[in-house]
């Protein structure tokens, strides 16, 4: 071969290496479902309720004015926000026995995420328990503290057999685990 004839290795452009931030596993905004967006807005609203003690109506009006709310499932958001606030004491009574500290010491983000999970376990039976668990873990990863998602996972995983007994038992019998979702889990 002559000097000007490219060899097979030099004929290809050099391999480009991507630099910058690596994915943390958090889904990009464009790929989020309407319900996932509703959970995010409900989390923000519940956080305001827990931290500021603001009236649900004022929080709701503020949240609906946020950019991107039109892409959320507003019916699901309403159920999560108003249902969680209405049943907060009952949900806290379920959560508290699984905590290793006082509820007052739990981050308001993790507290709100656990409310969302418990509310969906109890009232959104069309959403598989594994999807509820995964969505709450993702919320805690995106908005919570460094290991907050592990705490949320432990508490909700502890409540799932109580709140979704038949569904969890059926999954155990079939060998499915939270880490092995089925095609029906895309709800």
C-alpha positions as a printed Julia matrix, in Angstrom:
187×3 Matrix{Float64}:
   0.0     0.0    0.0
   1.14    3.52  -0.68
   1.52    6.19   1.95
  -1.69    7.91   0.87
  -3.83    4.78   0.83
  -5.74    4.57   4.07
  -5.39    1.42   6.07
  -8.58   -0.17   7.37
  -8.07    1.25  10.86
  -7.43    4.78   9.63
 -10.35    4.72   7.17
 -12.82    4.95  10.02
 -13.28    8.18  11.93
 -11.93    8.06  15.45
 -14.33    6.77  18.05
 -15.93    9.64  19.92
 -16.16    9.4   23.65
 -19.09   11.1   25.34
 -18.1    13.32  28.18
 -20.11   15.13  30.77
 -22.68   13.96  33.22
 -23.68   10.35  33.24
 -27.27    9.28  33.59
 -28.41    8.8   37.15
 -31.27    6.59  36.08
 -33.78    9.42  36.31
 -35.97    9.51  33.24
 -35.77   12.5   30.97
 -38.75   14.83  31.12
 -39.82   14.01  27.57
 -40.23   10.31  28.37
 -42.33   10.74  31.51
 -45.93    9.62  31.46
 -48.79   11.93  32.39
 -49.16   10.04  35.66
 -45.46   10.35  36.46
 -45.76   14.08  35.94
 -48.86   14.13  38.16
 -46.85   12.42  40.9
 -44.1    15.03  40.58
 -46.55   17.92  40.91
 -48.34   16.18  43.78
 -44.96   15.73  45.5
 -44.21   19.44  45.16
 -47.66   20.35  46.48
 -47.46   17.9   49.41
 -44.02   19.26  50.25
 -45.53   22.75  50.45
 -48.26   21.39  52.7
 -45.79   19.64  55.02
 -43.28   22.49  55.21
 -45.48   25.56  54.97
 -48.76   24.27  56.29
 -50.53   26.16  53.51
 -54.17   25.49  52.7
 -54.65   22.75  50.07
 -56.67   25.13  47.85
 -53.86   27.71  47.77
 -51.24   25.04  47.1
 -53.39   23.54  44.35
 -53.88   26.9   42.62
 -50.15   27.64  42.8
 -49.17   24.18  41.51
 -51.58   24.3   38.57
 -49.86   27.51  37.41
 -46.43   25.86  37.25
 -44.84   25.28  33.86
 -45.56   21.84  32.48
 -48.64   21.14  34.59
 -50.74   20.86  31.42
 -48.78   17.68  30.58
 -49.74   16.01  33.86
 -52.76   13.8   34.53
 -54.73   16.38  36.51
 -57.27   13.84  37.8
 -54.48   11.69  39.25
 -52.78   14.78  40.67
 -56.06   15.83  42.36
 -56.5    12.38  43.87
 -52.92   12.27  45.18
 -52.89   15.79  46.6
 -56.33   15.99  48.16
 -56.53   12.31  49.06
 -53.13   12.35  50.76
 -53.94   15.45  52.78
 -57.36   14.08  53.75
 -55.98   10.71  54.88
 -52.59   11.91  56.18
 -53.16   10.76  59.77
 -54.22    7.27  58.67
 -51.27    6.98  56.3
 -48.83    8.18  58.97
 -50.25    5.52  61.31
 -49.34    2.88  58.7
 -45.9     4.33  57.99
 -44.74    5.06  61.56
 -44.26    1.43  62.73
 -41.79    0.89  59.86
 -39.64    3.92  60.69
 -36.39    3.76  62.65
 -36.88    7.33  63.89
 -39.64    9.78  64.7
 -41.81   11.01  61.84
 -40.68   14.59  62.61
 -37.12   13.53  61.72
 -38.1    12.27  58.26
 -37.33   14.61  55.37
 -40.51   16.27  54.06
 -39.65   14.99  50.58
 -39.44   11.36  51.7
 -42.54   11.86  53.86
 -44.51   13.19  50.87
 -43.22   10.4   48.61
 -44.33    7.8   51.16
 -47.77    9.44  51.31
 -48.02    9.16  47.52
 -47.02    5.49  47.66
 -49.41    4.59  50.46
 -52.25    6.51  48.82
 -51.7     4.73  45.51
 -51.44    1.34  47.23
 -54.8     1.96  48.88
 -56.78    3.86  46.26
 -55.22    3.42  42.8
 -55.7    -0.28  42.34
 -55.32    0.04  38.57
 -51.63    0.79  39.12
 -49.61   -2.37  39.89
 -47.88   -2.28  43.28
 -44.46   -2.65  41.64
 -45.13    0.42  39.5
 -46.15    2.41  42.59
 -42.96    1.31  44.34
 -40.74    2.12  41.35
 -42.35    5.52  40.74
 -41.87    6.47  44.39
 -38.25    5.35  44.36
 -37.66    7.47  41.25
 -39.3    10.5   42.91
 -37.09   10.07  45.97
 -33.98    9.72  43.78
 -34.81   12.84  41.81
 -36.0    15.12  44.61
 -34.88   13.55  47.9
 -31.66   13.21  49.82
 -28.73   11.03  48.83
 -30.08    7.76  50.2
 -33.7     8.81  50.68
 -34.83    6.44  47.95
 -33.52    3.48  49.96
 -35.59    4.55  52.95
 -38.72    5.03  50.82
 -38.11    1.63  49.22
 -37.8    -0.11  52.6
 -40.96    1.47  54.03
 -43.15    0.96  50.96
 -41.81   -2.56  50.42
 -42.79   -3.25  54.01
 -46.31   -1.9   53.48
 -47.01   -3.54  50.12
 -47.78   -7.01  51.56
 -50.27   -5.41  53.96
 -51.94   -3.01  51.52
 -51.78   -5.14  48.36
 -51.67   -8.62  49.91
 -53.2   -10.57  47.02
 -51.15   -8.82  44.36
 -47.86   -9.23  46.25
 -48.64  -12.89  47.0
 -49.42  -13.54  43.34
 -46.11  -11.95  42.34
 -44.2   -14.04  44.87
 -45.92  -17.19  43.62
 -44.96  -16.34  40.04
 -41.39  -15.44  41.02
 -41.73  -11.77  40.04
 -39.94   -9.19  42.19
 -39.86   -5.39  42.11
 -36.72   -5.63  40.01
 -38.35   -7.89  37.4
 -41.36   -5.94  36.13
 -43.79   -7.53  33.73
 -45.12   -5.92  30.52
 -48.31   -4.98  32.38
 -46.25   -2.65  34.58
 -46.23    0.18  32.06
 -49.28    1.81  33.7
